[in-house]
Amino acid sequence: MLEGKYKGKLNPRYEEPQHSVVAQVFRGLAGKKVVTPSKDFSSHHQQSGVKCSIKANEGHLFCLDKSFMFVPKPATYISFDTISVIVMSRVGGAVSASRTFDITVITKNAGSEHQFSNINRYVLDHSPLILLLTPSK
């Protein structure tokens, strides 16, 4: 079966980290692109996502190449193409002593808002998050 239907799509043996193998197997079986975290972003803990909250739900916000994804609940996907404005709050002034900050993403369609709160300030100071949020020319 590997030689017939999946020839060139699956390898008989993989010698890579588990997450990479799972992504390659899914890509081979489904024939679809698997979305992976951006290589341009890693947190201060060398992770692909940052811990934050949407309302009372804790999870992780992942910076992908062309979108943001928050998991596990509520699973939220925001394409960069649909973003109108990104507002960062609690980052300076009198509240600069705070250990966390918020990011609010306002989309073009109906102006819906997604607020990612309680992001560790260390992420802001020690990762390329600002460069990722700055529009490219």
N, C-alpha and C positions, 0 to 999 in steps of 0.2 A: 504494500500500500504506500509506503514512504517513497519508493522508487517510481511509482506510477502517478498517482493523483497529486502528490505534494513534492515532486521532484523540483529542486531549486528553491522551494519555499521553506522546507524544514531540513535541519541537519540531523544526522544520526546521533551526533554527540555534541554537547555544549560544555564549554569550560569558561563560563562567565558567572558573574553574580546572579543570584536567583531572580531578582527583579528584571534583569536584562533578558534572561532566558524566557521568563513568562511572557514578556512583551514580544519577543521574537516568535514564540510559539503561537500566541494569539494572532499576530500579524500573518503568519503562515497559514493558519487554519481558516481565518476569516477573510483573508485577502484584503483587509482594510488597514489604513494607517492607524497606528497606536500613538496616541498623544502622550508625550513625555515631558517632564519638567525642563525648563529652559536651562541651557548650559551657562547662560550669562548671570544666573542668580544662584547663590547658596547662602544660607543663613550663617550667623556667627557660630553655629554648631555644625556647619558643613552639611546641613540638611536642605532639601529642595523646597520645603514649606516652612511657614512660620505659624506658631500657635496663636490663635485668636478666637473671637466669639462673634456669632451673629445672634443678636438678642441674648437669650440665656443659653444658647447651644455652643459648647466648645468644640473646636475642630482645628483644622489646618488649612491655611490659604496657600495654594501653590501657584507660583508664577510660571506659566507655560510660555512658549515662544510667541503665541498670538492671543493669549487669553489668561484669565484668572480662573481658578477652580477652588472652591471651598468644599471640604468633605469632613465628616460624614453626613450630618444632618443640619440644616436642610442642604442637600447637595446643590451647589450653585455654580453655574458656568457663565462667565461673562467674557465675550469676545472683545478684543481691543477695538474692533471696528464699530461696536455699538456704544462705546463709552463717549459721553459728552464732556464730563468734568470729573476730576478726582480731587477731593478735598481732604486735606490732612488736618486733624484737630488735636489739640492738647500737645503741640510740639514746641511751643516757645512761650516767651513772656513769663507771666507769673506762675504758669503751670509747668514750666520747664523742669521743675524738680520731680515731676511725676515720673514713675518708672514705666508707664505705658502711654501709647498714643492710639488714635483711631484713624481709619481711612474710610471715607464714604465715596462710593462710586455711583455717579448719576449717569444713567443711560439715555441715549437719544430717543428711544421708543417710549413715549409716554412719561419720560422723566422719572422712571422708577429708581429708587435708591437702595443700595446695599451697603450697610455699615458694618465694617469689620473692626471690632473694638478689642481693647486690651492687648495690643501688639507690644511686645517688649521693646523699650526704647533702644536697647543695645542693637537691635536689628537695624534701626534707622542710622545709627552712628557707625556701624561696623559691617555693613553689607551693601551691595550695589542696588538696593531697593530704589533709591532716588533716581539713579540712572535708568532703571527699568520703567519707572513711572513718567519720565520725561519723554515727550514725543520726539521721535526721530525726524530729521529733516530730509 
